[in-house]
Amino acid sequence: MGSGSAPGPGSGAASGSGALDAVPASDAGAVRAGPLRRNRDFGLLWGGAGLSLLAGRATAVAYPLTVLWVTGSPGDAGLVGTALLLPHLLVQLPGGALVDRWDRRRIMLAAGLGQALVAGAVAALLLSGHVWLWALLAAAFVEGTLGVLHQLAERAAVPAVVPAEQLPAALTGNEARTRGAAIAGQPLGSGLVALGAAFPYLAALVGQLASTALLFGVRGKLQTARSGPRPDLLAEVREGLAWMWRQRFLRAVMAAVAVSNVLFQGLNLAVMTGIQENRGSQFEIGLVLSLSGAGGLVGALSGGWWTRRFRLRALVLGGLLAWTALMVPVAFLREPAALGALFAASGYVGGVFNVAGGVFLVRVAPDRMRGRANSLAMLVGSGAMAAGPVAAGFALEAFGPTRTVLGLSAAMGLTAIVALLSPALRRNPLDEPAGTPAELPAGTPAELPAEAAGSTSTHRP
């Protein structure tokens, strides 16, 4: 749910009406509560999605770097970065509804094969000696769209193959996997660009095919059966939007995270430009960005410790203030080691946010809404990132890296002040004493035990 990688991501949280189905003690139904490491379906799902994430991280760095080094234009590089992120803004809502309607395994398989085809097409284009901006923009948009569908389906499928009491461990593993993909994928992508423009996309082709092969082995059902007439797609989207609108606390947290994600996208491009102007290499850029993933991995592994000791509001405010303080020195530094240390600390904060945010989402979203819940969270948290690269690209051309980063730091500080003053952030419904379902947000699965949520009265996403 948080940023700082920018996760990323997602990093990154999220999702009706009071008639939503309650979630049973375990969405996995007949799934046995044996050791998580022996859960075959979860292992294949985890590994297949991990390979897809690794390939996506490599190409996410490769697209803007390819354009930046060929054209020398931060503006063009920002346009390609925006094309890759634009599906997070445009595809989330219909994608979430489709994930709730269609077979989630088939969605992941089709998306993985499609991403492999896109990577192969881009590699062939670059090997031919032609670098057409319009073609890279189209390829980046299609890859981003397929990546959104793949990620939504995988996130919604996890509770179907993992018993409720093991969800915190599973979601911690997923966040660690995401950060690990960032650690390896960003220097992999930038390093392969340095060897040859087509290499990152050839590697992504192999990774997506391997991911698809693993996902073919998942045997269990990845969603509960739905009975009764199926509403039309637009009605399901409206249902998800209505549910989210009632979650005032969640909306406030997601708004703060969305702004921080936009700012980190701009920061990433500013660092790329600053290192290039200082005659650094593509590999140095990838190394700096990968250290953000390393910090996020440590943050993910320690996320449970923080959520047991601090309320969500305290973590949100503290994280925004920490990010502000860490951004300011980036304006004046160009050494990769120093920049990497700052990015690692920022990633650590994002990793803590994302683990608890994922557990929070599992608590409030029943299975039949889980695709839309994730899509709404990603729409707010990640969709806004699409504006980051293009806005930062033009700001960098107009003002240069130093003043651009100072402006990003000021915006992050203002976000922290607004969050501090926000009335919606003063009452987390999950911090209230356990009571009747009527005391919880509409649609909350009150049956989930506190252990499954990974939360106590001192909690945050």
Secondary structure by P-SEA (a helix, b strand, c coil): ccccccccccccccccccccccccccccccccccccccaaaaaaaaaaaaaaaaaaaaaaaaaaaaaaaacccaaaaaaaaaaaaccccccaaaaaaaaacccaaaaaaaaaaaaaaaaaaaaaaaaaccccaaaaaaaaaaaaaaaaaaaaaaaaaccccccccaaaaaaaaaaaaaaaaaaccaaaaaaaaaaccaaaaaaaaaaaaaaaaaaaacccccccccccccccaaaaaaaaaaaaaaaaaaaaaaaaaaaaaaaaaaaaaaaaaaaaaacccaaaaaaaaaaaaaaaaaaaaaaaaaaacccaaaaaaaaaaaaaaaaaaccccccaaaaaaaaaaaaaaaaaaaaaaaaaaaacccccaaaaaaaaaaaaacccccccaaaaaaaaacccaaaaaaaaaaaaaaaaaaaaacccccccccccccccccccccccccccccccccccccccc
